[in-house]
C-alpha cells in the first residue's frame, strides 16, 4: 500500500442523490454508502403489489393505518432508502411526513422483497436490517419471491430479531401490529 495515499471512504448524501441522472435504477444510501439497484424483476414487483394490496384492503377495513408501495424513507442526510412496502399507523403518520412528502420517521412495518444477487440480498439482510433496527421499525418482513418464503423480524430488546420463517404456502402471515390481519402465503405468489 502506498503510504502517500490516504484511504478515505466516500460518504454519499441526499444532496448527492439529487445530482445523479434520472434513471430507472433505484438509488439508496445507507450510512453514506450508495446502493444502485436496477429495475426489479416482474415477479418481484408482482409480489410487492400483492402484499401491498393485502395490507391496503385490511387497512381500509380497520381504519388504523395506511400501506404504501415504494415510499421515500429519509431518516437522515446519509440514510435515504426506498423500501418495497411499508405500513404506518395513522397516529405515527401525522408526525412522520416532511414537507416533501417523505417519511422521516420509522413506520411500524417495513417489507422488502429480495432482488436477485448477492449484493442485493446482503443489503436487505444486513445493512437495511441494521438501519431499521436502529431507527425503531417494529417489524421487518423479508420476502423471497424465488423460494416463496417470508422471514419475519420483530423488535426484541431494541433490535429486530428473526422470530419466524414461513416456508410453506399453507402458512399465514400475521402480526401483533395488525389486529385480525391474516394473509395466506399462497396469496403473495399468485
Backbone as a printed PyTorch tensor [residue, N CA C, xyz], in Angstrom:
tensor([[[  0.8390,  -1.1770,   0.0000],
         [  0.0000,   0.0000,   0.0000],
         [  0.8860,   1.2430,   0.0000]],

        [[  0.5460,   2.1930,  -0.8120],
         [  1.3050,   3.4380,  -0.9370],
         [  1.0590,   4.3110,   0.3020]],

        [[  2.1150,   4.6640,   1.0550],
         [  1.9270,   5.4650,   2.2720],
         [  1.4650,   6.8910,   1.9790]],

        [[  1.6100,   7.3610,   0.7310],
         [  1.1800,   8.7180,   0.3810],
         [ -0.3230,   8.7930,   0.0550]],

        [[ -0.9520,   7.6430,  -0.0540],
         [ -2.3830,   7.6110,  -0.3840],
         [ -3.1730,   7.3310,   0.8910]],

        [[ -4.0780,   8.2020,   1.1790],
         [ -4.9270,   8.0280,   2.3480],
         [ -6.2570,   7.4600,   1.8710]],

        [[ -6.6000,   6.3100,   2.4180],
         [ -7.8790,   5.6990,   2.0600],
         [ -8.9760,   6.3880,   2.8550]],

        [[ -9.8800,   7.0050,   2.1480],
         [-10.9950,   7.6730,   2.7940],
         [-12.2640,   7.2390,   2.0900]],

        [[-13.2100,   6.8060,   2.8610],
         [-14.4720,   6.3360,   2.3060],
         [-15.3170,   7.5220,   1.8630]],

        [[-15.8390,   7.4280,   0.6620],
         [-16.7590,   8.4610,   0.1850],
         [-18.0970,   8.2620,   0.8760]],

        [[-18.6270,   9.3300,   1.4390],
         [-19.9360,   9.2650,   2.0880],
         [-20.9280,  10.0280,   1.2160]],

        [[-21.8720,   9.2930,   0.6700],
         [-22.9030,   9.8720,  -0.1610],
         [-23.9720,  10.4970,   0.7220]],

        [[-24.6250,  11.5460,   0.2130],
         [-25.6990,  12.2180,   0.9460],
         [-26.9120,  12.3860,   0.0310]],

        [[-28.0090,  12.8070,   0.6260],
         [-29.2170,  13.0530,  -0.1620],
         [-28.9860,  14.1740,  -1.1650]],

        [[-28.1090,  15.1010,  -0.8670],
         [-27.7660,  16.1600,  -1.8220],
         [-27.1070,  15.5640,  -3.0550]],

        [[-26.2500,  14.5800,  -2.8630],
         [-25.6110,  13.8970,  -3.9880],
         [-26.6380,  13.1810,  -4.8570]],

        [[-27.6350,  12.5820,  -4.2300],
         [-28.6720,  11.8660,  -4.9930],
         [-29.3760,  12.8010,  -5.9680]],

        [[-29.6100,  14.0190,  -5.5460],
         [-30.2990,  14.9870,  -6.4020],
         [-29.4880,  15.3190,  -7.6520]],

        [[-28.1750,  15.0970,  -7.6000],
         [-27.3090,  15.4030,  -8.7300],
         [-27.1400,  14.2340,  -9.7050]],

        [[-27.5750,  13.0530,  -9.3020],
         [-27.4450,  11.8890, -10.1760],
         [-28.4610,  11.9710, -11.3120]],

        [[-28.1260,  11.3990, -12.4630],
         [-29.0400,  11.4820, -13.6060],
         [-30.3390,  10.7120, -13.3540]],

        [[-31.4270,  11.1860, -13.9620],
         [-32.6860,  10.4530, -13.9140],
         [-32.4360,   9.0740, -14.5050]],

        [[-32.9890,   8.0680, -13.8750],
         [-32.7150,   6.7100, -14.2970],
         [-33.8400,   5.8020, -13.8480]],

        [[-33.9410,   4.6530, -14.4630],
         [-34.9010,   3.6600, -13.9970],
         [-34.3280,   2.8720, -12.8190]],

        [[-33.0570,   3.0850, -12.5090],
         [-32.4360,   2.4430, -11.3530],
         [-32.9130,   3.1180, -10.0750]],

        [[-32.8360,   2.3640,  -8.9980],
         [-33.1970,   2.8780,  -7.6790],
         [-31.9180,   3.2030,  -6.9350]],

        [[-31.7900,   4.4630,  -6.4800],
         [-30.6350,   4.8990,  -5.7050],
         [-31.0240,   4.9450,  -4.2300]],

        [[-30.2400,   4.3010,  -3.3930],
         [-30.4670,   4.3420,  -1.9540],
         [-29.1280,   4.5850,  -1.2610]],

        [[-29.1990,   5.2260,  -0.0930],
         [-28.0000,   5.4620,   0.7090],
         [-28.2370,   4.8770,   2.0890]],

        [[-27.2830,   4.0820,   2.5530],
         [-27.3320,   3.5370,   3.9110],
         [-25.9880,   3.8320,   4.5490]],

        [[-26.0140,   4.6360,   5.6020],
         [-24.7980,   5.0490,   6.3070],
         [-23.7590,   5.6170,   5.3330]],

        [[-24.2440,   6.4150,   4.3840],
         [-23.3610,   7.0790,   3.4380],
         [-22.8940,   6.2270,   2.2810]],

        [[-23.2760,   4.9570,   2.2420],
         [-22.8890,   4.0740,   1.1410],
         [-23.9950,   4.0630,   0.0960]],

        [[-23.6290,   4.2590,  -1.1620],
         [-24.5910,   4.2980,  -2.2590],
         [-24.8590,   2.8900,  -2.7730]],

        [[-26.1540,   2.5690,  -2.8820],
         [-26.6010,   1.3110,  -3.4680],
         [-27.4340,   1.6420,  -4.6920]],

        [[-27.0920,   1.0370,  -5.8210],
         [-27.8360,   1.2460,  -7.0610],
         [-28.4290,  -0.0910,  -7.4640]],

        [[-29.7470,  -0.1170,  -7.5850],
         [-30.4510,  -1.3410,  -7.9290],
         [-31.1630,  -1.1610,  -9.2590]],

        [[-30.9710,  -2.0830, -10.1930],
         [-31.6740,  -1.9550, -11.4740],
         [-33.1780,  -2.1990, -11.3130]],

        [[-33.9040,  -1.9750, -12.3620],
         [-35.3440,  -2.2160, -12.3570],
         [-35.6020,  -3.6430, -11.8770]],

        [[-36.5080,  -3.8100, -10.8970],
         [-36.7610,  -5.1510, -10.3640],
         [-37.4160,  -6.0840, -11.3950]],

        [[-37.2620,  -7.3670, -11.1440],
         [-37.8870,  -8.4300, -11.9220],
         [-39.4100,  -8.2990, -11.8500]],

        [[-40.0900,  -8.7280, -12.8920],
         [-41.5520,  -8.6800, -12.9470],
         [-42.1680,  -9.3410, -11.7120]],

        [[-41.7030, -10.5270, -11.3470],
         [-42.2960, -11.2440, -10.2090],
         [-42.0210, -10.5200,  -8.8870]],

        [[-40.8730,  -9.8700,  -8.7650],
         [-40.5880,  -9.0330,  -7.5900],
         [-41.6780,  -7.9810,  -7.4370]],

        [[-41.9850,  -7.2990,  -8.5260],
         [-42.9980,  -6.2460,  -8.4940],
         [-44.3930,  -6.8220,  -8.2400]],

        [[-44.6640,  -7.9880,  -8.7920],
         [-45.9510,  -8.6420,  -8.5800],
         [-46.1500,  -8.9710,  -7.1000]],

        [[-45.1290,  -9.5390,  -6.4730],
         [-45.2170,  -9.8780,  -5.0470],
         [-45.3460,  -8.6070,  -4.2040]],

        [[-44.6010,  -7.5650,  -4.5390],
         [-44.7310,  -6.2830,  -3.8220],
         [-46.1600,  -5.7710,  -3.9110]],

        [[-46.7250,  -5.8230,  -5.1030],
         [-48.1000,  -5.3790,  -5.2930],
         [-49.0960,  -6.2300,  -4.5340]],

        [[-48.8550,  -7.5320,  -4.4800],
         [-49.7750,  -8.4270,  -3.7720],
         [-49.7920,  -8.1610,  -2.2720]],

        [[-48.6170,  -7.9970,  -1.6550],
         [-48.6100,  -7.7370,  -0.2060],
         [-49.1590,  -6.3470,   0.0810]],

        [[-48.8720,  -5.3900,  -0.7920],
         [-49.4580,  -4.0580,  -0.6440],
         [-50.9790,  -4.1380,  -0.6860]],

        [[-51.5220,  -4.8680,  -1.6550],
         [-52.9780,  -4.9800,  -1.7990],
         [-53.6100,  -5.6300,  -0.5650]],

        [[-52.9660,  -6.6670,  -0.0360],
         [-53.4910,  -7.3280,   1.1710],
         [-53.5140,  -6.3480,   2.3520]],

        [[-52.4070,  -5.6180,   2.5290],
         [-52.3330,  -4.6490,   3.6290],
         [-53.2900,  -3.4730,   3.4090]],

        [[-53.4310,  -3.0410,   2.1790],
         [-54.3300,  -1.9190,   1.8750],
         [-55.7750,  -2.3000,   2.1630]],

        [[-56.1860,  -3.4800,   1.7020],
         [-57.5610,  -3.9170,   1.9650],
         [-57.8240,  -4.0020,   3.4640]],

        [[-56.8860,  -4.5890,   4.2040],
         [-57.0370,  -4.6960,   5.6490],
         [-57.0660,  -3.2970,   6.2880]],

        [[-56.1840,  -2.4030,   5.8340],
         [-56.1150,  -1.0430,   6.3840],
         [-57.4070,  -0.2730,   6.1470]],

        [[-57.9870,  -0.4100,   4.9670],
         [-59.2520,   0.2760,   4.6770],
         [-60.3630,  -0.2410,   5.5820]],

        [[-60.3620,  -1.5340,   5.8300],
         [-61.3760,  -2.1240,   6.7030],
         [-61.1910,  -1.6930,   8.1580]],

        [[-59.9450,  -1.6850,   8.6260],
         [-59.6760,  -1.3900,  10.0340],
         [-59.6060,   0.1100,  10.3250]],

        [[-59.1260,   0.8940,   9.3680],
         [-59.0550,   2.3380,   9.5430],
         [-58.0170,   2.8300,  10.5270]],

        [[-56.9640,   2.0320,  10.7780],
         [-55.9830,   2.4460,  11.7850],
         [-54.6140,   2.8060,  11.2020]],

        [[-54.4690,   2.6760,   9.8980],
         [-53.1870,   2.9930,   9.2890],
         [-53.2600,   2.9110,   7.7840]],

        [[-52.0950,   3.0610,   7.1530],
         [-52.0130,   3.0490,   5.7000],
         [-50.8160,   2.2320,   5.2530]],

        [[-50.9840,   1.5840,   4.1060],
         [-49.8550,   0.9170,   3.4680],
         [-49.5090,   1.7040,   2.2030]],

        [[-48.2280,   1.7250,   1.8950],
         [-47.7530,   2.4620,   0.7170],
         [-46.6880,   1.6090,   0.0380]],

        [[-46.7090,   1.6460,  -1.2800],
         [-45.7190,   0.9060,  -2.0580],
         [-44.5840,   1.8610,  -2.4550]],

        [[-43.3560,   1.4370,  -2.2260],
         [-42.1270,   2.1580,  -2.6010],
         [-42.0910,   3.6250,  -2.1720]],

        [[-42.2970,   3.8930,  -0.8700],
         [-42.2200,   5.2850,  -0.4150],
         [-40.7720,   5.7260,  -0.2210]],

        [[-40.5590,   7.0230,  -0.2560],
         [-39.2590,   7.5610,   0.1290],
         [-39.1790,   7.5590,   1.6440]],

        [[-38.1120,   7.0070,   2.1840],
         [-37.9010,   6.9510,   3.6300],
         [-36.5490,   7.6060,   3.9000]],

        [[-36.5720,   8.8510,   4.3830],
         [-35.3590,   9.6450,   4.5580],
         [-35.1230,   9.8440,   6.0530]],

        [[-34.3020,   8.9740,   6.6200],
         [-34.0010,   9.0490,   8.0490],
         [-33.0160,  10.1750,   8.3600]],

        [[-32.0720,  10.4060,   7.4280],
         [-31.0500,  11.4290,   7.6370],
         [-30.4320,  11.7550,   6.2860]],

        [[-29.4870,  12.6440,   6.2880],
         [-28.7970,  13.0230,   5.0540],
         [-27.9890,  11.8650,   4.4660]],

        [[-27.6440,  10.8690,   5.2970],
         [-26.8470,   9.7350,   4.8230],
         [-27.6050,   8.4040,   4.8800]],

        [[-28.9010,   8.4640,   5.1720],
         [-29.7530,   7.2680,   5.2000],
         [-31.0580,   7.5860,   4.4870]],

        [[-31.0990,   7.2650,   3.1970],
         [-32.2630,   7.5500,   2.3640],
         [-32.5490,   6.3170,   1.5190]],

        [[-33.6850,   5.6780,   1.7770],
         [-33.9720,   4.4010,   1.1380],
         [-35.3910,   4.3690,   0.5830]],

        [[-35.6490,   3.3520,  -0.2090],
         [-36.9670,   3.1610,  -0.8060],
         [-37.3840,   1.7090,  -0.5600]],

        [[-38.0210,   1.4270,   0.5790],
         [-38.4720,   0.0560,   0.8140],
         [-39.5780,  -0.3150,  -0.1710]],

        [[-39.8110,  -1.6080,  -0.3430],
         [-40.8400,  -2.0340,  -1.2910],
         [-42.2420,  -1.6870,  -0.8020]],

        [[-42.5330,  -1.9310,   0.4640],
         [-43.8530,  -1.6370,   1.0380],
         [-43.6560,  -1.2590,   2.5020]],

        [[-44.4500,  -0.3150,   2.9760],
         [-44.4880,  -0.0150,   4.4150],
         [-45.9300,   0.0480,   4.8750]],

        [[-46.1220,  -0.1660,   6.1640],
         [-47.4030,   0.1010,   6.8180],
         [-47.1060,   1.0020,   8.0060]],

        [[-47.9100,   2.0600,   8.1470],
         [-47.7180,   3.0070,   9.2410],
         [-49.0770,   3.3650,   9.8230]],

        [[-49.1360,   3.4570,  11.1400],
         [-50.3940,   3.8110,  11.8060],
         [-50.7150,   5.2750,  11.5450]],

        [[-52.0000,   5.6060,  11.6120],
         [-52.4160,   6.9900,  11.3710],
         [-51.7870,   7.9330,  12.3900]],

        [[-51.6790,   7.4920,  13.6390],
         [-51.0800,   8.3280,  14.6720],
         [-49.6300,   8.6560,  14.3920]],

        [[-48.8820,   7.7040,  13.9060],
         [-47.4700,   7.9160,  13.6080],
         [-47.2940,   8.6880,  12.2990]],

        [[-48.1690,   8.4430,  11.3250],
         [-48.0490,   9.0730,  10.0130],
         [-48.1080,  10.5960,  10.1050]],

        [[-48.9780,  11.1090,  10.9510],
         [-49.1520,  12.5580,  11.0690],
         [-47.8360,  13.2690,  11.3830]],

        [[-46.9930,  12.6450,  12.1810],
         [-45.7240,  13.2760,  12.5740],
         [-44.5370,  12.8070,  11.7350]],

        [[-44.7480,  11.8300,  10.8530],
         [-43.6250,  11.2100,  10.1540],
         [-43.3370,  11.7810,   8.7720]],

        [[-44.2380,  12.5940,   8.2130],
         [-44.0360,  13.1290,   6.8690],
         [-43.3940,  14.5050,   6.9060]],

        [[-42.4250,  14.7290,   6.0050],
         [-41.8550,  16.0710,   5.8760],
         [-42.6130,  16.8420,   4.7980]],

        [[-42.1770,  18.0660,   4.5380],
         [-42.8540,  18.9310,   3.5680],
         [-42.8200,  18.3420,   2.1570]],

        [[-41.8300,  17.5110,   1.8630],
         [-41.6970,  16.9080,   0.5390],
         [-42.5160,  15.6260,   0.3950]],

        [[-43.1950,  15.2240,   1.4600],
         [-43.9990,  14.0140,   1.4070],
         [-43.2130,  12.7300,   1.6110]],

        [[-42.0160,  12.8460,   2.1970],
         [-41.2050,  11.6680,   2.5070],
         [-41.3560,  11.3210,   3.9750]],

        [[-41.3150,  10.0400,   4.2610],
         [-41.2820,   9.6110,   5.6570],
         [-39.9080,   9.9390,   6.2270]],

        [[-39.8870,  10.5850,   7.3830],
         [-38.6250,  10.9010,   8.0510],
         [-38.5300,  10.2010,   9.4030]],

        [[-39.5510,   9.4320,   9.7310],
         [-39.5690,   8.6230,  10.9480],
         [-39.9740,   7.2020,  10.5470]],

        [[-39.6260,   6.2620,  11.3720],
         [-39.8530,   4.8570,  11.0390],
         [-41.3340,   4.4980,  11.0340]],

        [[-41.7730,   3.8110,   9.9780],
         [-43.0910,   3.1970,  10.0170],
         [-43.0310,   1.9740,  10.9360]],

        [[-44.1660,   1.4870,  11.3550],
         [-44.1510,   0.3030,  12.2160],
         [-43.6600,  -0.9370,  11.4740]],

        [[-44.0520,  -1.0830,  10.2020],
         [-43.7260,  -2.2780,   9.4260],
         [-43.0520,  -1.8890,   8.1150]],

        [[-41.9370,  -2.5490,   7.8260],
         [-41.2490,  -2.3800,   6.5500],
         [-41.1290,  -3.7550,   5.8990]],

        [[-41.3930,  -3.7900,   4.5930],
         [-41.3110,  -5.0420,   3.8430],
         [-40.3630,  -4.8490,   2.6640]],

        [[-39.4220,  -5.7600,   2.5470],
         [-38.5190,  -5.7820,   1.3990],
         [-38.7180,  -7.1050,   0.6770]],

        [[-38.8700,  -7.0260,  -0.6320],
         [-38.9090,  -8.2070,  -1.4870],
         [-37.5080,  -8.3280,  -2.0780]],

        [[-36.8690,  -9.4650,  -1.8470],
         [-35.4880,  -9.6310,  -2.2840],
         [-35.3590,  -9.5390,  -3.7940]],

        [[-34.3570,  -8.7920,  -4.2130],
         [-33.9490,  -8.7900,  -5.6150],
         [-32.8300,  -9.7990,  -5.7670]],

        [[-32.7190, -10.3640,  -6.9530],
         [-31.6810, -11.3700,  -7.2040],
         [-30.2970, -10.7470,  -7.0510]],

        [[-29.3640, -11.5440,  -6.5920],
         [-27.9780, -11.0980,  -6.4920],
         [-27.4920, -11.0300,  -5.0530]],

        [[-26.2580, -11.4430,  -4.8580],
         [-25.6460, -11.4760,  -3.5330],
         [-25.6140, -10.0980,  -2.8860]],

        [[-25.2380,  -9.0780,  -3.6460],
         [-25.1500,  -7.7160,  -3.1000],
         [-26.5190,  -7.2070,  -2.6610]],

        [[-27.5450,  -7.4870,  -3.4420],
         [-28.8980,  -7.0580,  -3.0750],
         [-29.3780,  -7.7630,  -1.8080]],

        [[-29.1210,  -9.0580,  -1.7230],
         [-29.5140,  -9.7960,  -0.5210],
         [-28.7530,  -9.2950,   0.7050]],

        [[-27.4680,  -9.0310,   0.5440],
         [-26.6660,  -8.5110,   1.6670],
         [-27.2250,  -7.1850,   2.1540]],

        [[-27.5860,  -6.3210,   1.2040],
         [-28.1450,  -5.0170,   1.5670],
         [-29.4080,  -5.1920,   2.4040]],

        [[-30.3420,  -6.0480,   1.9530],
         [-31.6080,  -6.2200,   2.6600],
         [-31.4480,  -6.9730,   3.9800]],

        [[-30.6050,  -7.9840,   4.0060],
         [-30.4620,  -8.8280,   5.2020],
         [-29.5120,  -8.2540,   6.2520]],

        [[-28.6060,  -7.3810,   5.8400],
         [-27.6390,  -6.8410,   6.7900],
         [-27.7850,  -5.3300,   6.9680]],

        [[-27.5030,  -4.5770,   5.9090],
         [-27.4890,  -3.1110,   6.0400],
         [-28.8680,  -2.5530,   6.3910]],

        [[-29.9030,  -2.9970,   5.6920],
         [-31.2400,  -2.4710,   5.9840],
         [-31.7620,  -3.0030,   7.3150]],

        [[-31.4950,  -4.2520,   7.6240],
         [-31.9080,  -4.8000,   8.9190],
         [-31.3160,  -3.9640,  10.0550]],

        [[-30.0490,  -3.6540,   9.9660],
         [-29.3800,  -2.8350,  10.9890],
         [-29.9980,  -1.4340,  11.0430]],

        [[-30.1870,  -0.8120,   9.8720],
         [-30.7610,   0.5320,   9.8260],
         [-32.1660,   0.5520,  10.4270]],

        [[-33.0030,  -0.3960,  10.0300],
         [-34.3720,  -0.4370,  10.5560],
         [-34.3760,  -0.6910,  12.0670]],

        [[-33.4510,  -1.4970,  12.5480],
         [-33.3320,  -1.7340,  13.9930],
         [-33.0160,  -0.4420,  14.7320]],

        [[-31.9910,   0.2530,  14.2440],
         [-31.5370,   1.4840,  14.8910],
         [-32.6280,   2.5640,  14.8520]],

        [[-33.3960,   2.6220,  13.7790],
         [-34.3790,   3.6820,  13.5930],
         [-35.7490,   3.4040,  14.2100]],

        [[-35.9610,   2.2130,  14.7650],
         [-37.1890,   1.9680,  15.5140],
         [-38.3170,   1.2740,  14.7810]],

        [[-38.0340,   0.6570,  13.6370],
         [-39.0570,  -0.1420,  12.9590],
         [-39.4500,  -1.2860,  13.9000]],

        [[-40.7500,  -1.5690,  13.9980],
         [-41.2330,  -2.6080,  14.9090],
         [-41.1850,  -4.0090,  14.2980]],

        [[-41.4410,  -4.0860,  12.9890],
         [-41.3860,  -5.3650,  12.2860],
         [-40.7920,  -5.1650,  10.9060]],

        [[-40.0700,  -6.1800,  10.4620],
         [-39.4270,  -6.1660,   9.1520],
         [-39.6590,  -7.5280,   8.5210]],

        [[-40.2980,  -7.5170,   7.3480],
         [-40.5410,  -8.7590,   6.6190],
         [-39.6450,  -8.7720,   5.3920]],

        [[-38.9360,  -9.8760,   5.2100],
         [-38.1420, -10.0860,   4.0040],
         [-38.8230, -11.2020,   3.2140]],

        [[-39.2540, -10.8660,   2.0150],
         [-39.9600, -11.8330,   1.1770],
         [-39.0210, -12.2950,   0.0610]],

        [[-38.8350, -13.5900,  -0.0160],
         [-38.0250, -14.1850,  -1.0820],
         [-39.0020, -14.7670,  -2.1060]],

        [[-39.2210, -14.0330,  -3.1920],
         [-40.2020, -14.4730,  -4.1780],
         [-39.7290, -15.7090,  -4.9380]],

        [[-38.4240, -15.8960,  -5.0520],
         [-37.9210, -17.0560,  -5.7830],
         [-38.1640, -18.3550,  -5.0090]],

        [[-37.9650, -18.3240,  -3.6940],
         [-38.1960, -19.5040,  -2.8610],
         [-39.6050, -19.5330,  -2.2730]],

        [[-40.3510, -18.4570,  -2.4740],
         [-41.7150, -18.3010,  -1.9480],
         [-41.7220, -18.4840,  -0.4200]],

        [[-40.8730, -17.6660,   0.2260],
         [-40.7240, -17.7050,   1.6780],
         [-40.7430, -16.2950,   2.2430]],

        [[-41.1020, -16.1910,   3.5320],
         [-41.1230, -14.9080,   4.2260],
         [-40.4200, -15.0690,   5.5710]],

        [[-39.4920, -14.1670,   5.8480],
         [-38.8470, -14.0980,   7.1660],
         [-39.4520, -12.9090,   7.9000]],

        [[-39.8300, -13.1200,   9.1520],
         [-40.4260, -12.0470,   9.9490],
         [-39.4970, -11.7340,  11.1250]],

        [[-39.0800, -10.4620,  11.1620],
         [-38.2410,  -9.9520,  12.2510],
         [-39.1120,  -9.0390,  13.1050]],

        [[-38.9940,  -9.1540,  14.4270],
         [-39.7310,  -8.2830,  15.3450],
         [-38.7580,  -7.6610,  16.3380]],

        [[-39.1450,  -6.4900,  16.8010],
         [-38.3380,  -5.7590,  17.7690],
         [-38.3540,  -6.5110,  19.0910]],

        [[-37.1660,  -6.8600,  19.5530],
         [-36.9680,  -7.5040,  20.8470],
         [-35.7340,  -6.8900,  21.4720]],

        [[-35.8840,  -6.2880,  22.6210],
         [-34.7680,  -5.6570,  23.3200],
         [-34.0310,  -4.6820,  22.4020]],

        [[-34.7920,  -3.8000,  21.7760],
         [-34.2980,  -2.7010,  20.9350],
         [-33.6430,  -3.1430,  19.6290]],

        [[-33.7950,  -4.4050,  19.2470],
         [-33.2290,  -4.8980,  17.9870],
         [-34.2750,  -5.7200,  17.2550]],

        [[-34.1970,  -5.7050,  15.9220],
         [-35.0450,  -6.5800,  15.1250],
         [-34.3990,  -7.9620,  15.0770]],

        [[-35.1720,  -8.9730,  15.5060],
         [-34.6500, -10.3350,  15.5430],
         [-35.6060, -11.2440,  14.7910]],

        [[-35.0410, -12.2200,  14.1000],
         [-35.8440, -13.1850,  13.3680],
         [-36.6890, -13.9860,  14.3500]],

        [[-38.0210, -13.9540,  14.1530],
         [-38.9070, -14.7160,  15.0390],
         [-39.5360, -15.9010,  14.3350]],

        [[-39.6630, -15.8290,  13.0140],
         [-40.2200, -16.9580,  12.2840],
         [-39.8760, -16.8440,  10.8080]],

        [[-39.8510, -17.9950,  10.1710],
         [-39.7020, -18.0590,   8.7180],
         [-40.8560, -18.9050,   8.1990]],

        [[-41.6370, -18.3240,   7.3180],
         [-42.7690, -19.0280,   6.7190],
         [-42.2720, -19.6650,   5.4280]],

        [[-42.3100, -20.9900,   5.3830],
         [-41.6800, -21.7210,   4.2980],
         [-42.6720, -22.4720,   3.4150]],

        [[-43.9160, -22.4850,   3.7980],
         [-44.9120, -23.2900,   3.0920],
         [-46.0890, -22.4090,   2.7190]],

        [[-46.5830, -22.5460,   1.5050],
         [-47.6620, -21.6490,   1.0740],
         [-48.9670, -21.8700,   1.8310]],

        [[-49.0430, -22.9010,   2.6670],
         [-50.2230, -23.1090,   3.5090],
         [-50.1470, -22.2670,   4.7910]],

        [[-48.9670, -21.6990,   5.0790],
         [-48.8140, -20.8740,   6.2830],
         [-49.4280, -19.4970,   6.0620]],

        [[-49.6680, -18.7910,   7.1650],
         [-50.3340, -17.4920,   7.1220],
         [-49.4810, -16.4320,   7.7900]],

        [[-49.3860, -15.2630,   7.1420],
         [-48.6860, -14.1230,   7.7320],
         [-49.6580, -13.4130,   8.6640]],

        [[-49.2240, -13.1980,   9.8880],
         [-49.9990, -12.4490,  10.8750],
         [-49.0160, -11.6240,  11.6890]],

        [[-49.5490, -10.6270,  12.4060],
         [-48.6770,  -9.7580,  13.1820],
         [-49.4360,  -9.1520,  14.3520]],

        [[-48.7870,  -9.0480,  15.5140],
         [-49.4270,  -8.3550,  16.6330],
         [-49.6440,  -6.8640,  16.3390]],

        [[-48.9170,  -6.3150,  15.3750],
         [-49.1150,  -4.9160,  14.9760],
         [-50.4210,  -4.7110,  14.2120]],

        [[-50.8870,  -5.7720,  13.5760],
         [-52.0060,  -5.6860,  12.6470],
         [-53.1550,  -6.5770,  13.1270]],

        [[-54.0100,  -6.0680,  14.0140],
         [-55.0830,  -6.8930,  14.5650],
         [-55.9630,  -7.4930,  13.4620]],

        [[-56.1710,  -8.7930,  13.5460],
         [-57.0330,  -9.5430,  12.6160],
         [-56.4980,  -9.6050,  11.1850]],

        [[-55.2560,  -9.2270,  10.9660],
         [-54.6640,  -9.3860,   9.6300],
         [-54.1830, -10.8220,   9.5020]],

        [[-54.5830, -11.4720,   8.4260],
         [-54.1400, -12.8210,   8.1400],
         [-54.0680, -12.9830,   6.6350]],

        [[-52.8870, -13.2580,   6.1470],
         [-52.6930, -13.4170,   4.7020],
         [-52.0070, -14.7470,   4.4300]],

        [[-52.7180, -15.6820,   3.7820],
         [-52.0580, -16.9280,   3.4090],
         [-50.8810, -16.6370,   2.4860]],

        [[-49.7820, -17.2930,   2.7430],
         [-48.5800, -17.0900,   1.9440],
         [-48.8620, -17.2920,   0.4560]],

        [[-49.7320, -18.2280,   0.1510],
         [-50.0460, -18.5310,  -1.2530],
         [-50.5940, -17.3180,  -2.0100]],

        [[-51.2230, -16.3590,  -1.3040],
         [-51.7780, -15.1790,  -1.9710],
         [-50.7080, -14.2120,  -2.4470]],

        [[-49.4990, -14.3190,  -1.9030],
         [-48.4240, -13.4240,  -2.3300],
         [-47.8080, -13.8350,  -3.6560]],

        [[-47.8450, -15.1250,  -3.9360],
         [-47.1010, -15.6530,  -5.0640],
         [-47.9950, -16.1030,  -6.2160]],

        [[-49.1630, -15.5110,  -6.3290],
         [-50.0880, -15.8640,  -7.4180],
         [-49.7670, -15.0690,  -8.6700]]])
